Amino acid sequence: MSGSRFAAVEAVLWARAGVAPTEHFVTLASGPRVRVQDVGEGPPVVFVHGAMNGGTSWFELIGRLPGFRCLAIDRPGCGLSEPVLGAAGLAEVGAVKAYADRLIPEVLDALGIKRAAVVATSFGGLFAFRGAAAHPDRIERITEFSWPMGAPMDKVTMSLRLGAVPGMRRLMPRIPMARPALRAMLRQIGLRRALATGKFSDEMLDWFLALLHDTDTMANELRSTPGVITPIAGLNRAMLLTDAELGRVTMPVQLLWGDEDPNGGLDIARSFASRLPDSRLVMLDRAGHAPWIDEPDRCATLLAGFLSGPE
């Protein structure tokens, strides 16, 4: 691992956003030491990234959110955070769910924060919704960007299926990912338009390559949750959020969903929104799995308005 090289590439992105985060390392009650990048002052907002990613993935959105204390975490095992439960990981789906139930409350406890809003995407959505169902007193409101883990999937990409093959889980982290291969993977998971337009920039590609090459993120993610995606069936249906669980997510929820997200389209978005007690769905035209990259200004405006709204 080359933390200094990773940090140098990361600093380029934060400079582009015009902000300089303060870095904290906090130890969670369950054990891992977790990195938090802290930007701004105001009501606290915790940002939870997707699979094989890091807190800096939110830099463009955070740079457009004055008036809030933005707390971008590297989930355990990702970026510069320690792995969850050491090398053993979370072999059973039940352990993944229990981990998702407690992660955000543990982060808030470690930071001395009683209650916060949460912004999440993709695999990070599992932590937002399960954390809210288990601890509704700790999460004030949720904004979810596009498809969350816990909703059904329209399509499970080949890269996700390959990563679920036991031999490939061990092999993939050892093979340096070239730039063209990374671009192909990102197109598969829903960033096709962002890459084509240049909104997912060369500097962002540099950061993602550094994340995969200079940290243990890929190895930790593939090892820690082997039961979430299966090579043949795709998404393990045991991961789906039940109506009873979503019924306990009683705080306001905003869904900002890209209409070109290959993981789940309009039908899944509408169905998921209908199962939440207090939700509002906004479909974003010509946006993919990371709509804050496709439409950063609009997403920041929608997010800031929601975060500032009444209970």
Beta strands, then each sheet from edge to edge (+ up, - down):
strand 1: 22-27
strand 2: 33-39
strand 3: 44-48
strand 4: 69-73
strand 5: 116-122
strand 6: 139-148
strand 7: 229-230
strand 8: 234-235
strand 9: 253-258
strand 10: 279-284
sheet 1: 1+ 2- 4+ 3+ 5+ 6+ 9+ 10+
sheet 2: 7+ 8-
end
